[in-house]
Amino acid sequence: MSVKIRLQRHGKKQKPFYWIVAADARSKRDGRYLEKLGTYNPNTNPATIELNLDQAVQWLHNGAQPTDTAKAILSYKGALLKHHLDGGVRKGALTQEQADAKLAKWLEEKAGKVDSKKEGLTKAQEAAKAKALKAEKEANEKRIAAAVEAAKVEEEVAVEETPEVAVEETVAEVATEETPATEETNKETEA
C-alpha cells in the first residue's frame, strides 16, 4: 500500500480549509485517511498552518510521499529538514544534538521571517487606513466648502429678489387665505 501525505478539503464555497492527512494513494480526495497530521488555512495572511511535526516526519521515514502542495507545506514547517537531518544521524554524519541544534536554529529564523511579514502587513494596513481617513477628511472639507459657497449664493439671490418677490408672494398668500373665509361668511349670511 502506497501512502501519500496530502490535503483533504473542508470548509465551504470560496472559503477552503484543509486537513493535512496521511492517506492511501487509492482513496478519494476527501475520503478515508490513516492519520490527520495537521491543518492548513489559506484564507488568512500569512496562511495558518498547524502541523504535528513528529508524526509527519515519522510518516516520511516510513516512505509516505507528499503531494506538491503538501511538500511545500512540510518544507515551510521544517518537516523535510528534520527528515533530512535524521538521515544524516542514521548515517553517522551528525549527532542527534547537532541535528536538533540545526533544526532549532532554522525554526527560529523562520519564525523571525514570519513575524516580520506579519508586522509589515500590519503596518501596511495602518498606512492604508490613515491614507483613507486623510482622503475622507479632504473630501468632507471640500463638500462643506461647497455647501457654504452655495448657501452664500442663495442668500445673495434671495436678498436681491426679496422686495419684489416677497410682496407678490405675500399678496398671493393673503388672497388665498381670505377666499375661504369669505365663502364661510357668505354661507352664514345666507343661512
C-alpha positions, -999 to 999 in steps of 0.1 A, spaced: 0 0 0 15 34 -10 8 62 14 5 99 4 7 129 26 -19 152 10 -46 178 16 -82 170 24 -105 198 16 -130 211 42 -147 244 47 -173 260 24 -175 275 -11 -149 301 -17 -135 295 18 -114 264 17 -99 248 48 -76 218 45 -66 189 67 -31 176 61 -35 138 62 -16 106 55 -39 85 33 -38 55 10 -30 68 -25 -61 49 -39 -86 66 -15 -107 96 -26 -95 132 -21 -119 138 8 -123 101 17 -108 78 42 -74 87 57 -49 69 80 -39 98 102 -46 135 105 -13 154 107 -25 190 109 -45 218 93 -39 244 66 -59 276 63 -51 297 32 -77 323 39 -55 342 64 -25 363 55 0 347 61 -16 313 58 -22 295 91 -5 261 93 -7 237 123 14 206 119 23 177 141 60 177 131 70 144 147 41 124 132 48 140 97 85 130 100 75 95 111 53 91 80 82 104 58 105 78 74 80 51 67 80 60 30 50 83 26 52 106 -5 39 141 -1 20 158 -30 34 190 -44 14 213 -21 19 191 9 56 190 2 57 228 2 38 229 35 61 203 51 92 223 38 77 255 52 72 240 87 106 222 87 94 185 85 115 178 54 146 194 70 141 172 101 137 141 79 169 151 61 188 156 94 176 123 108 190 106 77 224 122 85 221 110 121 214 74 109 244 75 86 266 88 114 274 122 97 258 141 126 249 135 162 213 139 174 223 170 194 238 187 163 207 179 142 184 192 169 205 224 172 204 230 134 166 224 133 161 248 163 182 275 146 163 271 113 129 272 131 139 305 149 150 321 117 117 310 100 97 324 130 115 357 127 107 359 90 70 351 96 68 377 124 84 404 102 59 396 75 30 400 99 45 433 112 48 445 76 12 436 68 0 453 100 20 485 91 6 484 55 -30 481 69 -25 510 93 -10 531 65 -39 523 42 -64 533 69 -45 566 76 -45 574 39 -82 566 35 -90 588 66 -70 617 52 -87 614 18 -121 613 36 -113 644 56 -103 662 25 -135 652 7 -156 663 37 -138 697 38 -145 702 0 -181 692 5 -185 716 34 -169 744 15 -191 738 -15 -222 739 8 -211 771 24 -205 787 -10 -239 775 -23 -256 790 8 -239 823 2 -251 824 -34 -286 815 -23 -286 843 3 -274 868 -23 -301 858 -48 -327 859 -20 -316 893 -9 -318 907 -45 -352 892 -52 -368 896 -18 -385 931 -21 -404 923 -53 -410 886 -49 -418 887 -12 -445 913 -18 -461 893 -46 -459 861 -26 -474 878 5 -503 892 -16 -510 858 -31 -509 841 3 -533 867 18 -557 863 -11 -558 825 -8 -563 828 29 -591 853 26 -610 834 -1 -622 805 21 -630 829 49 -653 850 27 -670 819 14 -678 808 50 -692 842 59 -713 842 27 -728 808 38 -735 821 73 -754 851 59 -775 830 36 -785 807 64 
